[in-house]
Amino acid sequence: MSHSLFHSKLNTRSNLLLLVISVSVMLFTRCSEDDFNPDPDEEEVEEVEDAHEVEEPGEAAFMVAQVDISTENGAAISSKEDYINCNITISSDKATWNFLGTGKIRGRGNSTWLWYPKKPYRIKLDESSEILGMQSNKDWVLLADYRDPTHLMNTFVFTVGQGLELPDTNNIRYAEVSLNGDYIGLYSITEQVEEGKNRVDINSDHGILLSLDADDGPKLSPNATDNFWSPIYQLPVCIKHPDDVSSARMAQIKSDFAKLENAIKSADYERVAQELDIPSFIDFMIIQELVYNVEVDAPRSMYMHKDVGGRWIMGPLWDFDAGFDFDWGTMYTGHNYFHTHRELVLGTSPVHHTGGYHVPSFFTDLFKNKRFLKEYKERWFEVNDKVMSEYWATTQKYADGFAEALVRDAERWPIDKDNQTEISNMKEWLTMRIDYLTEIIENYPAGTVE
């Protein structure tokens, strides 16, 4: 079927749907930055207008939408690289969130794409649009949450990140998805991590978005031209923006990152504060330890960004279904979490990596500094009581909202766990972990650098 005929048939179908169910189709709006395109085989760059402010979602955020995706000619999605044309219908109990549109879809993820039968997807709309109350963009992610038996791990972390006001923290919604007429279960829908007005809001020409990630770094992706080993801590760095990196631009990014690394190595608070937004670093590391995200060790999916003339800021947060004491011995099947709340990422003495993972010292050398250590402890004692009373309470609303859909997902993708039991285990694990971390953090050894 030609692409034009595909769109013609969609238009006919859309008109019929509008007549039958009286759904108001949202007008596409365009955001104010060039749409960042992480796929090297796509070259389009569009000038777009400012997106209007999105209404507060309120309780609608906890509703489960219905998403129907039909690929061109019913083609199977078998690649993470090649997009397939598709049309998309979204139905929500909040009528203004209903959506009809066209775009492209492909697979996404690393282990989640390779190992698990329920697949995650990446969608690129033909026109930027608000989706389920989230701000306008073309790029969206459907997370399968197959490994995670609670379907809440990323949601909880995003909720904590928003509560701590960590910049550019993702929003999330839930939907039951059908693909070419086949029900494929409960998915979470969230924003793609990328440069953009409604995403990581940095200058489209001169801002920098990096991922510290072993999968995208020079060891596992040696032929890529957008990655490098950092000079001081030998971190695998991948440049996510800009997407076209000249040799001069690469040299400048390496130089900027080296300044940050040298400052952290010195553990001089004032020097570091010139290069790094320290409050964002503190919140970022508190979250990694709170959920026992051992991927700090590799590292994987550790994002950070920097605007023109600004300091490095940690985030956005991403990919937390390997936290919560995940049993890596069963990584090919997943689902096993919460064995003990007493494991540590940073250990009882972060500087010396005592009793924890030997994470790169990029993440721990600042604990040598007395002022940093004082601020880290103060921040923990400022927020630890909010984790369950506020952030988990919000997370529980998502769980209550998708409870019935979760039963249908379990029928479609049966695993050796009861989902509601695992949600209860997650709550108990977090409750015990907060008490445990409070004792650990209170007793971090004193810093040695003024």
C-alpha positions in Angstrom: 0.0 0.0 0.0 1.4 3.4 -0.9 2.0 5.9 1.9 -0.5 8.4 0.3 -3.2 5.7 0.0 -2.5 4.6 3.6 -3.2 8.2 4.8 -6.3 8.4 2.6 -7.7 5.3 4.2 -6.9 6.7 7.6 -8.7 9.9 6.9 -11.8 8.0 5.9 -11.6 5.9 9.0 -11.1 9.0 11.2 -14.1 10.8 9.7 -16.3 7.8 10.5 -15.0 7.6 14.0 -15.7 11.3 14.6 -19.3 10.9 13.4 -19.9 7.8 15.5 -18.3 8.6 18.8 -18.2 12.4 18.6 -14.5 12.6 19.5 -12.9 15.9 19.2 -9.6 15.6 17.5 -6.9 17.7 19.1 -5.2 20.1 16.7 -1.5 19.4 16.2 0.7 22.1 17.6 4.4 22.5 17.1 7.1 23.1 19.7 9.6 25.9 19.6 12.8 23.9 19.1 13.9 21.8 16.2 12.7 18.3 16.7 15.8 16.4 17.8 16.2 13.2 15.8 18.4 10.6 17.3 18.2 8.4 14.3 21.1 9.0 11.9 19.2 7.9 8.8 16.6 10.6 9.2 17.6 14.1 8.2 14.5 16.2 8.5 14.7 19.3 10.8 11.6 21.4 11.2 11.0 24.9 12.5 8.1 24.7 14.9 6.0 27.2 16.9 5.7 27.5 20.6 3.5 24.9 22.2 0.7 26.2 24.3 0.7 25.4 28.0 -0.8 22.0 28.8 -3.6 21.9 31.4 -2.9 20.2 34.7 -3.9 16.6 34.4 -5.2 16.1 37.9 -6.8 12.7 38.6 -7.0 12.0 34.8 -3.3 11.1 35.0 -4.2 7.9 36.8 -6.7 6.7 34.3 -5.8 3.9 31.8 -6.3 4.9 28.2 -6.8 2.6 25.2 -4.3 2.8 22.4 -4.8 1.1 19.0 -1.9 1.0 16.6 -2.2 -0.3 13.0 0.9 -0.6 10.9 1.0 -0.2 7.2 -0.1 -3.5 5.5 -0.2 -5.0 9.0 3.6 -5.3 9.0 5.3 -6.8 12.1 7.6 -4.7 14.1 10.9 -6.6 14.1 13.6 -4.0 14.2 14.9 -1.3 16.6 16.4 0.6 13.6 13.7 0.6 10.9 10.5 2.5 11.4 7.2 1.3 10.0 4.3 3.6 9.0 1.3 3.4 11.4 -1.9 5.1 12.4 -2.7 5.6 16.1 -6.0 6.0 17.9 -6.0 6.9 21.6 -9.2 6.9 23.7 -9.4 8.3 27.2 -12.0 8.9 29.8 -10.9 12.5 29.6 -12.4 13.4 26.2 -10.0 16.2 25.3 -7.2 13.6 25.4 -8.6 11.5 22.6 -6.3 11.4 19.6 -6.1 10.3 16.0 -2.9 10.6 14.1 -0.3 9.0 11.9 3.4 8.3 12.5 6.0 5.6 12.6 6.9 2.9 15.0 9.9 0.7 15.8 11.3 -1.4 18.6 13.5 0.1 21.3 15.5 -1.0 24.4 18.4 -3.3 24.9 17.8 -6.2 27.2 14.1 -5.5 27.2 14.0 -5.9 23.4 16.3 -8.9 23.2 15.2 -11.1 26.1 11.5 -10.6 26.8 8.4 -11.6 24.8 6.5 -8.4 25.5 8.3 -5.7 23.5 8.8 -2.0 24.1 8.3 0.5 21.3 9.3 4.0 20.1 6.8 6.1 18.2 7.5 9.2 16.1 4.4 11.1 15.2 4.1 12.8 11.8 3.1 16.0 13.6 4.0 17.1 17.2 1.1 16.6 19.5 0.1 16.5 23.2 -0.4 12.9 24.3 -2.6 12.2 27.3 -2.0 15.6 28.7 1.8 15.5 28.3 3.4 18.4 26.4 3.6 18.5 22.6 6.3 16.5 20.8 6.7 13.9 18.0 8.7 11.3 20.0 7.1 9.0 22.5 8.0 5.7 24.2 5.8 2.7 25.1 7.5 0.9 28.0 6.4 -2.8 28.3 7.4 -3.2 31.9 7.6 -6.9 31.4 10.6 -7.4 33.8 8.9 -5.3 36.4 6.0 -7.2 38.0 4.7 -4.1 39.7 4.6 -1.9 36.6 5.5 0.9 39.0 9.3 1.2 39.2 9.9 3.9 36.6 6.7 5.6 37.7 7.8 5.7 41.3 11.2 7.2 40.4 9.7 9.8 38.1 7.3 10.7 40.9 10.2 11.1 43.4 12.1 13.1 40.8 9.2 15.5 40.3 8.7 15.8 44.1 12.4 16.7 44.5 12.1 19.1 41.5 14.9 17.5 39.6 14.9 19.2 36.2 13.2 17.6 33.2 11.9 14.6 35.0 9.6 12.6 32.8 5.8 12.3 33.1 4.1 9.0 32.6 0.7 7.6 31.7 -0.8 4.1 31.4 -2.6 2.5 28.4 -3.8 -0.8 27.2 -2.4 -1.3 23.8 -3.6 -3.2 20.7 -1.3 -3.7 17.8 -2.9 -4.6 14.5 -5.9 -5.8 16.4 -4.0 -8.0 18.8 -4.2 -7.0 22.5 -0.6 -6.7 23.7 -1.2 -5.6 27.3 -0.7 -2.7 29.7 2.0 -0.2 28.8 3.4 3.0 30.3 3.7 5.9 27.9 6.4 8.5 28.5 8.6 11.1 26.8 11.7 10.3 24.9 14.8 11.6 26.6 16.0 14.2 24.1 16.7 17.9 23.5 13.5 19.9 23.0 11.4 22.7 24.3 9.2 20.3 26.2 11.9 17.8 27.0 15.5 18.7 27.9 15.2 22.4 27.3 18.7 23.4 26.2 19.9 25.5 23.3 19.3 23.4 20.2 22.6 24.6 18.6 25.0 24.8 21.6 23.4 22.7 24.5 24.8 19.3 25.4 23.0 16.2 26.4 25.1 13.2 27.5 24.5 9.7 28.6 27.0 7.8 30.7 26.3 4.4 29.3 28.3 1.3 28.7 26.0 0.1 25.9 26.4 3.3 23.9 30.1 4.0 24.9 33.3 3.2 23.0 33.7 -0.3 24.4 30.4 -1.8 23.3 29.8 0.6 20.4 33.4 1.1 19.1 32.3 2.2 15.6 30.1 5.0 16.8 31.4 8.6 16.2 29.5 10.2 19.0 31.1 8.6 22.1 34.4 8.7 24.0 36.1 7.7 27.2 36.3 10.5 29.7 39.9 11.4 30.6 39.9 11.2 34.4 37.4 8.5 35.4 37.3 6.6 32.1 33.5 6.8 31.9 31.8 5.7 28.7 30.2 8.9 27.4 27.7 9.0 24.6 26.7 12.4 23.1 22.9 12.4 22.7 22.8 16.1 21.6 24.0 17.5 19.3 23.3 14.6 16.9 25.8 15.7 14.3 29.1 16.0 16.1 32.0 17.6 14.2 35.6 17.0 15.4 35.7 20.5 16.7 32.5 20.1 18.6 33.7 16.7 20.0 36.9 18.3 21.3 34.9 21.1 23.0 32.5 18.6 24.7 35.5 16.5 25.9 37.1 19.7 27.2 34.0 20.8 29.1 33.5 17.3 30.6 37.2 17.2 31.6 36.8 20.4 33.5 34.0 18.8 35.5 35.9 15.7 36.1 39.0 17.5 37.3 36.8 19.6 39.7 35.1 16.5 41.1 38.5 14.8 41.5 39.7 17.8 43.6 36.6 17.6 45.8 36.8 21.4 46.1 33.2 22.5 46.7 33.5 25.9 45.2 35.4 24.7 42.2 32.9 21.9 41.6 30.0 24.4 42.0 31.3 26.4 39.1 30.9 23.3 36.8 28.1 21.3 38.4 24.6 22.0 39.7 25.4 20.3 43.1 21.7 20.2 44.3 20.7 18.2 41.2 23.7 15.8 41.8 22.6 15.3 45.4 19.0 14.5 44.5 20.2 12.3 41.6 22.4 10.2 43.8 19.8 10.0 46.6 17.4 8.5 44.1 20.0 5.9 42.8 20.6 4.7 46.4 17.0 4.8 47.4 16.0 2.3 44.8 19.3 0.4 44.8 19.9 1.2 41.1 23.1 -0.8 40.5 23.3 0.5 37.0 25.3 3.4 38.4 28.1 0.8 38.5 28.3 0.1 34.7 27.2 2.9 34.3 24.0 2.8 32.2 21.3 5.4 31.4 23.0 8.1 33.6 21.9 11.3 31.8 23.3 14.8 32.3 23.0 18.1 30.3 24.5 21.5 30.0 23.2 24.7 28.4 25.2 27.5 26.9 27.3 29.1 29.6 25.6 27.0 32.3 26.6 24.2 34.6 26.1 20.5 34.2 22.8 19.3 35.6 22.1 15.6 36.4 19.2 13.9 34.6 16.7 13.2 33.2 16.1 10.1 35.2 15.7 6.9 33.2 15.4 3.1 33.3 14.9 1.8 36.8 13.6 -1.8 36.3 17.0 -3.1 37.3 16.8 -1.6 40.7 14.9 -2.6 43.8 17.2 -5.5 44.5 16.6 -7.2 41.1 18.0 -10.7 40.9 20.5 -10.6 38.0 20.8 -14.3 38.2 17.4 -14.5 36.6 17.8 -11.6 34.2 16.7 -13.5 31.1 13.3 -14.1 32.7 13.1 -11.1 35.1 10.4 -10.6 37.8 12.5 -11.3 40.9 13.0 -8.4 43.3 12.8 -7.2 46.9 14.9 -10.0 48.5 16.6 -7.7 50.9 16.5 -4.0 51.6 20.0 -3.9 53.1 22.1 -3.9 49.9 23.9 -0.6 49.0 25.1 1.1 45.9 27.3 3.7 47.5 28.1 1.6 50.6 28.6 2.7 54.2 31.5 4.8 53.1 31.0 6.1 49.6 34.5 7.5 49.2 36.1 4.1 50.0 33.4 2.0 48.3 33.0 0.1 51.6 30.0 -2.3 51.7 28.6 -1.3 48.3 29.4 -1.5 44.6 32.7 -0.1 43.4 30.8 2.5 41.4 33.0 5.0 39.4 34.5 7.5 41.7 33.0 10.3 39.6 29.9 9.6 41.7 31.6 9.3 45.1 34.6 11.6 45.3 32.5 14.6 46.3 31.7 12.7 49.6 35.3 13.7 50.6 34.1 17.3 51.0 32.7 18.3 54.4 30.2 20.8 53.0 28.9 18.5 50.3 28.5 15.7 52.9 26.6 18.0 55.2 24.3 19.1 52.4 23.7 15.5 51.2 22.7 14.5 54.7 20.5 17.5 55.2 18.7 16.8 51.9 18.1 13.2 52.9 16.6 14.2 56.2 14.5 16.8 54.5 12.9 14.3 52.1 13.0 10.9 53.7 9.6 11.3 55.4 8.0 12.3 52.1 9.0 9.2 50.2 6.1 7.1 51.5 3.7 9.8 52.6 3.8 11.8 49.4 5.7 10.0 46.6 4.5 6.5 47.3 0.9 7.8 47.9 0.9 9.2 44.4 2.4 6.1 42.9 -0.3 4.0 44.6 -2.9 6.1 42.7 -1.4 4.8 39.5 -1.6 1.3 40.8 -5.2 1.7 41.8 -6.0 3.2 38.4 -4.5 0.3 36.4 -5.6 -2.6 38.7 -8.2 -4.0 36.4 -5.9 -3.6 33.3 -3.1 -5.3 35.2 -5.3 -8.4 35.5 -5.8 -8.5 31.7 -2.1 -7.9 31.1 -1.3 -10.9 33.4 -3.6 -13.1 31.3 -1.8 -11.9 28.1 1.7 -12.2 29.6 1.6 -14.7 32.5 4.6 -14.7 34.8 5.5 -16.6 38.0 4.4 -13.6 40.2 1.2 -12.2 41.5 1.2 -8.5 40.6 -0.6 -7.2 43.6 1.6 -9.1 45.9 4.6 -7.6 44.3 3.2 -4.1 44.7 2.8 -4.8 48.4 6.3 -6.2 48.5 7.6 -3.0 46.8 5.9 -0.8 49.4 7.2 -2.9 52.3 10.7 -2.9 50.8 10.8 0.9 50.4 9.5 1.4 53.9 12.2 -0.7 55.4 14.9 0.7 53.1 14.2 4.3 54.2 14.8 3.4 57.8 17.9 1.5 56.9 19.3 4.3 54.7 18.6 6.9 57.4 20.9 5.0 59.7 23.5 4.5 57.0 23.6 8.1 55.7 23.6 9.5 59.2 26.8 7.5 59.8 28.7 8.3 56.6 32.3 9.0 57.6 33.2 12.7 58.0 34.7 14.4 55.0 38.4 15.2 54.9 38.3 18.2 52.5 37.2 21.6 53.6 
